[in-house]
Amino acid sequence: MNNQDILARSLRAVWHPCTQMKQHETLPLVPIARGEGVWLVDFDGKRYLDAVSSWWVNLFGHCNPRINAALKDQLDRLEHVILAGFTHQPVVELSERLSRLSGLGHCFYGSDGASATEIALKMSFHYWRNAGRPQKTRFVSLQNGYHGETVGALSVTDVALFKDTYAPLLRPSAQVPSPDWRLAEAGESARDYALRCAVALRAHLERHHAETAALIVEPLVQGAAGMGMYDPEYLRQARALCDEFEVHLIADEIAVGFGRTGTMFAWEQAFAAPSPQPLSHKWERGYHSPLPLVGEGQGERVRERAITPDFLCLSKGITGGYLPLSAVLTTEPVYRAFYHDETARGFLHSHSYTGNALACRAALATLDIFEQDGVIEANRAKTAFFNQAAAPLEAHPRVKNFRNRGMIWAFEVADAAPGFARQFFEAGLQRGLLLRPIGNTVYFMPPYVIGEEEFRMLVSGTLEILENM
C-alpha cells in the first residue's frame, strides 16, 4: 500500500470531520501508516511532528509501550460488557482514581466530549426538576465558548461557523462576556479584566438566576476561540456567584484536563492564593461594587464549596489518545437528587459503550504514567525550557499576543491574509510539522513526551513559515 492508494480510497469512502470535502480536490489528505512517539509516519516514510496531539488527545506519544501493554493484557480478560446492571474492574478502579484526583465522584461515562457536555446539561436540568424547581431550565456560557457539536452541546457553544446553520434545532442559551485577556482594554491587566467580566456575570445572574440551571465554562483556556486564555480569578468569582445565586457550575475540561494547563485539572489553579496586585485605578473608578474575592470576607459556606465545580466534564486525553471515552463527575447532593424509588427520577441516559473496559484500562494506564513519572512536575520544567526556546518566535514582528499556559502555546499572526490557516497548514506539512491554525491563531499543543530538539524544530519551522508566507 502507498500514499496515493489509501488517499484515493479514503476520498471515495470516508466523509471526514470538520471538513469541506471539496477542498480535497486541491488539498491532499495526509495518509498515516503508523505513529512513533511525537511522530506520525506516512506510507512513503515521511514523518510529521504531531504539534496538535491529534486534536488535543495524545498525551504520551503514539504507540506508547506502556498503554499498549495494558490494552493487550485487557484484551485477554474483557473487551466490553453492558454497564447497565453489570460492572467490571477497570471502570470501578478508574472511577475511584478520578474521584480521588478531582474531589468529585459518581462518574457517569460517555463516548466523547460532546456527549459529556450533553450528560452534564441534562443532569443539571433534571436535578432542578427533581428538586422541585422545574423553572430552572436555562443555561449560560461564555462568549466564544465551545462545548461540542451535538444539539445540546451546540446550544451552549458560541462559535458561529458551527452553530448558525443549525440554529433552528437549538435551545436558546445566554452568553456573558469572555474573560479572554485579548479582549481587555489597553493597560487593563488580565486579572482586572476577569473581574470586570465577573461583574457582567453577576448582573446576568441577578436578573435570570430563577430560571438558570447552570453556567458552563472552559476553565482557563477557550480552545476553539483560538486558545483564548484568562486569569484564574474569573473562576474563583464564578464559583462564588454560582453559590450565591444557586446555579450549577459545569467545568468543561474536555480539552484542558489531564495536565494540559500545568495542573492535573485547570480548575485547581482557581484556588491558589489570589494575586497580591491591587485593583487598577480604572477598575476602582469604573465599577463601584467590585466583587469580594473568594476567602476575603465571604462566608464559610462559600469557602467550603470553593474547591470544585458541580460537574466536571472530561475526555480527549483521558485515554492518552487511544480510545473514545468521556466522563462526567459530580457532587453527592446531585447524585442524591436522582436516588429514588421512582424509575423516572433516575438519570436514564445511556451509551452502548458506556464504561468500555478497554477504554477504561487505557485511562488507568495513562494515570499510571502521570503518577509514576511525575508528569506534572516534569512538564513544568519542560515549559520553562520551551518558553526560552520560543523567545525568537515571541519577538518576531508578525507575532502578537504570544502566550503560554502549561503545555499550550499560541499567538496571532497580525497580517494574516484570507486563506491563512490552510496555507500555514500546508507550509507546515512541507516542513514535517502538523500545525492546524484556528483562523489567524497558530498554536502548539504537543504530546508531553516532546523533547528539546523536537521543540526547537517546531519553533524553527514555524519561524521559517512566517518568513516565507
Secondary structure as GFF3:
##gff-version 3
##sequence-region A 1 469
A	DSSP	alpha_helix	3	13	.	.	.	ID=ss1
A	DSSP	three_ten_helix	21	25	.	.	.	ID=ss2
A	DSSP	beta_strand	34	36	.	.	.	ID=ss3
A	DSSP	beta_strand	39	41	.	.	.	ID=ss4
A	DSSP	beta_strand	47	50	.	.	.	ID=ss5
A	DSSP	alpha_helix	53	56	.	.	.	ID=ss6
A	DSSP	alpha_helix	65	75	.	.	.	ID=ss7
A	DSSP	alpha_helix	89	102	.	.	.	ID=ss8
A	DSSP	beta_strand	105	110	.	.	.	ID=ss9
A	DSSP	alpha_helix	113	130	.	.	.	ID=ss10
A	DSSP	beta_strand	138	142	.	.	.	ID=ss11
A	DSSP	alpha_helix	151	155	.	.	.	ID=ss12
A	DSSP	alpha_helix	160	163	.	.	.	ID=ss13
A	DSSP	three_ten_helix	164	169	.	.	.	ID=ss14
A	DSSP	beta_strand	174	176	.	.	.	ID=ss15
A	DSSP	three_ten_helix	181	183	.	.	.	ID=ss16
A	DSSP	alpha_helix	190	208	.	.	.	ID=ss17
A	DSSP	three_ten_helix	209	211	.	.	.	ID=ss18
A	DSSP	beta_strand	212	217	.	.	.	ID=ss19
A	DSSP	beta_strand	221	222	.	.	.	ID=ss20
A	DSSP	beta_strand	228	229	.	.	.	ID=ss21
A	DSSP	alpha_helix	233	245	.	.	.	ID=ss22
A	DSSP	beta_strand	248	252	.	.	.	ID=ss23
A	DSSP	three_ten_helix	266	271	.	.	.	ID=ss24
A	DSSP	alpha_helix	281	286	.	.	.	ID=ss25
A	DSSP	alpha_helix	300	305	.	.	.	ID=ss26
A	DSSP	beta_strand	311	314	.	.	.	ID=ss27
A	DSSP	three_ten_helix	316	319	.	.	.	ID=ss28
A	DSSP	beta_strand	326	330	.	.	.	ID=ss29
A	DSSP	alpha_helix	332	338	.	.	.	ID=ss30
A	DSSP	three_ten_helix	343	345	.	.	.	ID=ss31
A	DSSP	alpha_helix	357	373	.	.	.	ID=ss32
A	DSSP	alpha_helix	375	389	.	.	.	ID=ss33
A	DSSP	alpha_helix	391	394	.	.	.	ID=ss34
A	DSSP	beta_strand	399	405	.	.	.	ID=ss35
A	DSSP	beta_strand	408	413	.	.	.	ID=ss36
A	DSSP	alpha_helix	420	430	.	.	.	ID=ss37
A	DSSP	beta_strand	433	434	.	.	.	ID=ss38
A	DSSP	beta_strand	441	444	.	.	.	ID=ss39
A	DSSP	alpha_helix	452	468	.	.	.	ID=ss40
###
